[in-house]
Amino acid sequence: MKITAPPITDAHWRGFTPMADFDPIIAREGEGCWLTTTDGRRIFDGVSSLWCNVHGHRHPKIDAAVRDQLDRVAHVTTLGMSCETTEELAIRLAEITPGDLGHTFFSSDGSSAVEAALKMAFQYWQQCPSPQPQKTQFLALGSAYHGDTTGAVSLGGIKYFHQLFAPILFSPVRGPVPCTYRVPDKVDPLTHYAGQIETLLSHHHDQLAAVVIEPLVQGAAGMITHPAGLLAAVREMCDRYNVLMITDEVAVGFGRTGRLFASEHESVTPDIMCMGKGLTGGYLPMAATIARPHVFDAFLAPATDSKQFFHGHTFGGNPLAAAAALASIDLFNETNLVESVEAKGDYLRQRIGTLSGHSNVGDIRGRGLMVGIEIVADRETKASPDPSHQVGRKVCQAAMERGVWIRPLSDVIVAMPPLVATNEELDILADAIIESIDQTLEDTFS
Ligand SMILES: *Cc1c(COP(=O)(O)O)cnc(C)c1O
């Protein structure tokens, strides 16, 4: 049977896409780190299909787990009912997440996992053993990104994504951007940023329900890396000021940074942790908000007391997604994939490092297989290129001509391959990035 490509139309309104001005590209199949498009091209998936693919596309074990679940039941809600596969996953998540995190609330995407965490933290202070109902605010970092629903956008601090919606948002207490690239002169980054956060906590702790933080790397902000020790310092301050700590591991979780969860790098157990993207190996929409016992216990009471968590999604805990997640977690246990990520990340950064002498390459950074290359107009001042140059977009177009799909974050070129990428595949990715940056910078700045 001959399959013809569907027409490219505007029937599909794509996210974050200028619909009047984009290069349409449509996938038909995937295998491992590669996608085949409807026009017959074979393309390396350098963004893990938006940072979520872990074990590659069409992994036989995950495929089989989903098919097997499909033969039993595709969907059962978790409101008043549950599916055995979902129950099994909740137990597994309690086992593999840090410390005594042990009670999972399921949703379908990272934004919803963050929304659930916010409402959970708020409701906790209303009804915990020593209620503090005035604790209704949140502290979020500068350039934070926690998703695109309204509560998550309220936490967000990326001008380009979030400012437009300001009139319909709540305002968090805004922390610093704890960036290791643009550090003020003559300060120790950790002391400086932790000090700024402490000042905010000392002023606002009485009103703060929680601090929300992306551990180690702020992905959407442009792979901004935090100074080592910041996460542990925030944990210590949250304890001292009696504020809950919510970590958003949606991007960094499931092996991305070289540990199963980024919080493990600093031996931190948050009170509430959000997971998404890699949870199902990047297969199906599923996210999770996992809480520690002291949080969960505040919601335990006779039904007549109405202390249950007032939140729930139709598709939360979907069994097909749960089956994919369990198979993905099994693969983590059966392989040394997580342990290999650090070396693969070092290899990729070292390959791309040949660009570091370039007068318009400001910084090459990241953790594990989360790599950002920041293009600047001037290395001394670290000034960003004129937005009209569209440098990031042009680099990614040039990479696509070389059969590699990557996506920029403004002037930061992002490399986020599936964790299973081999060194040979990382070479293909690195070569395409190096050539595309060389070509684009030559065209733009000379
Ligand atoms: C992607 C992302 C989200 C949002 O997840 P969606 O599944 O796109 O809603 C939230 N937080 C972080 C850190 C993310 O990278």
The ligand as an SDF file (V2000), in Angstrom:
LIG
                    3D

 15 15  0  0  0  0  0  0  0  0999 V2000
    8.6990   21.0470   30.1420 C   0  0  0  0  0  0  0  0  0  0  0  0
    8.6910   21.5340   31.5420 C   0  0  0  0  0  0  0  0  0  0  0  0
    7.4880   21.7190   32.2480 C   0  0  0  0  0  0  0  0  0  0  0  0
    6.1500   21.5710   31.6010 C   0  0  0  0  0  0  0  0  0  0  0  0
    5.8630   20.2770   31.1860 O   0  0  0  0  0  0  0  0  0  0  0  0
    4.7340   20.0500   30.0630 P   0  0  0  0  0  0  0  0  0  0  0  0
    4.6400   18.5650   29.9860 O   0  0  0  0  0  0  0  0  0  0  0  0
    5.2540   20.6770   28.8010 O   0  0  0  0  0  0  0  0  0  0  0  0
    3.5040   20.6950   30.5500 O   0  0  0  0  0  0  0  0  0  0  0  0
    7.5700   22.0820   33.5810 C   0  0  0  0  0  0  0  0  0  0  0  0
    8.7500   22.2880   34.1900 N   0  0  0  0  0  0  0  0  0  0  0  0
    9.9240   22.1330   33.5450 C   0  0  0  0  0  0  0  0  0  0  0  0
   11.1920   22.3430   34.2810 C   0  0  0  0  0  0  0  0  0  0  0  0
    9.9320   21.7730   32.1980 C   0  0  0  0  0  0  0  0  0  0  0  0
   11.0970   21.6650   31.5300 O   0  0  0  0  0  0  0  0  0  0  0  0
  1  2  1  0
  2  3  1  0
  2 14  2  0
  3  4  1  0
  3 10  2  0
  4  5  1  0
  5  6  1  0
  6  7  2  0
  6  8  1  0
  6  9  1  0
 10 11  1  0
 11 12  2  0
 12 13  1  0
 12 14  1  0
 14 15  1  0
M  END
$$$$
